[in-house]
Amino acid sequence: MSIFVGEEVVDGIDEMHHELMEWHPKSGLLALTTYHANVGSEINFFTHQVSK
């Protein structure tokens, strides 16, 4: 299961901000991917105990 959120951020300069949350049932991990058009991306994985 995954959820995608995309929005245009207006802080004087237009940029895109995307977030994708995806649950991996076999491994029990939640993946959170964040992308900023002007910065780049970051991926974090969390367990059911909310640790990286």
N, C-alpha and C positions, 0 to 999 in steps of 0.2 A: 504494500500500500504506500502511496506517496501523495504529497500535497505540494503544489507549486504556487508560489505567490510572486507576481511581478507587478511593479509599480514604477511610475515615473516620479522622480524626486525633483522638486523645484526649489533650489536654494540659490537663486541667481543664475546658476548654470544647470541646464537640464542634464540629467544622467539617469541611467536605468539601474534599478536595484532589484535583484531576483533572489528568492530564497526557495530552496527545495528541501523538504523533510521526507525521508524515506525510511520505513521500518523494514528491517531484514529479519523475518521470523525464524529462520534457521540458526542464525548466529545470535539473535536477541539484541542486535545493535540498532540504534537510531542514528541515522546519518543526517547531518544538517549542513547543507551547502549554501554559502552566501556569496553572491557575486555583485560587485559594484563596477560599472562600466569604466570609471576613471581610476580605479584602484587595482582591481583584480579579484581573485576568488579565494575562499577559505573553506576547508572541509573539516568538520569535527564529528567524532563518533562518540556515542554515549551508550552505556550499559543500562540495565534496569535499575542500577543503584545510582545513576546520574553521575558517573565519573568518566573521565576521558580515558 
